[in-house]
Amino acid sequence: MNFDAIFLFTLPTRIYYGYNSINLAGGEAKKCGMQKILIVTDKGVQSAGVITPLLQVLEAAGLAYDIFDDIPEDPGTQVVDKGVELLKRTGCNGVVIIGGGSPLCAGKGIALLAANGGSICDYEGIEKYKIPPLPVVAIPTTAGSGSEVSASFIISDESRNSYKMTIRGYHCHPDVAILDPLLLRTLPPHQFIISGMDALTHAIETMCTNQATFLTDTIACEAIRLIMKNIAAAAYTDNLEAKGEQLLASTIANIACGSAKLGLVHAMSQPLGSYHLAHGLANGILLPYVMEYNLPACEGKLSRMAEVMNTAKPGMNSSERAMAAVAAVKELLRKIDFPDRLPHDVVPKTEISRMARIALGRPQVKFNLRKAGEREIAAIYERAYQGWRY
Ligand SMILES: [Fe+2]
C-alpha cells in the first residue's frame, strides 16, 4: 500500500438504509431546520404512489409541504427556475427529493439557486456559489445515479443545445440520503437495468483512474460484486433483498467515484446525451470497449475486479484475469439482453469525429489511467459501432 502520498476521503451525507427507513424523513427534515418543505419528484413517481408514504410521514411530523412534480428527463434551467419560483412563493425553506436521477439533479439545483439567486448557469463548474444550498434530504427511487450522496449534479442548458452542465461543490452533497428498498418495488425492469449499468460503470471506471485510493478501490470492489450478483434478479424478479443490495451498491459506487473520479466511459457518453441516448444505456454500451482499451494500463485493477466477479480461475496469470473481467462484463450484458453497440439510427456514425472532440474536452479524460487523444477516442467509438457479439 502506498503511504508516500497523503489521501483524503470525506462524505458529509448522513446515510440511512433499510426497509421503511422512509419513516425517518420527517425527523431528519426537522433536524436540518426545515419548517416547510418543497417535495421535488416526477409524475411517474407520483402516479405509482411511491410518494404516498413520504406524505404520510411528513404529515405525522407536523411538517407542511408543497409538491413540485414537473421534472422531465434531463431537467434544464427552466425547470430549476420554476422550482425556485414555487419554493419562494410558498415559503418553503428546504427540499426533500424523492425520485431517480432527474428529480435528484433538479432538486439539488433548486436548493442551490434558491440560496444564491441568479441563473443556475452562473454556478457551472466547481464551487462557484457563495452560499451553501438550502438543506436537502434525498430519497432515491432508482438504483443507479448515486446522486443522493454526490457533490455534483447535471442540468441541461437549453440555450446551448441542451449542453449538460456539471455543477459541483462540497456543499452540494445532500444532508441526508434515505435508502429504502421498498420504494423500488414498482421500478420497471428496463429502468433497473439502465440505471444499474450506470452504477456498474461508476464502480469499474473509478478503479481505473489516477485518483483511486485504497478506500475508493475497496468500496468500488464491493459495489462491483453486489451489482454483478444482483442486477438481473433486482430488475426481473420481486426479490427485495436483491433490490436492496442493488440500491446500496449504486450508492457506494457513487461514494467511490465521488473521490476517485471517473474516466473515458463518462467522457465519451456525454456527447451521446445530445441524441437523447439514456446516460446508463450509453455507459453500458461503451463500458466493455473502454475496459479493453484500458487493459494495458489497468491490468492489476481489472485482475482484482475478476476476483470479486468470481471469474478468476486458479492458474490464471494477471493478464488472463484482467481479460476475464472484461469477459464477465460482456457475459452479464448478454444475460440481461443489453445492446452491444451504438445505434446508427439514433447517433449517426458520421458524428464520430465531432463526438471525439467533445469527449476529449471532458474533465474525466485526464483521470483515465490509460491516456487517450482524439484519435484513440474516435477508434473506441468506431469499435462500439461494430459491436462485440458480431
Ligand atoms: Fe454516471
Residues whose N, C-alpha, C, O or C-beta is under 5 A from the ligand:
A	BS01	LIG	D198
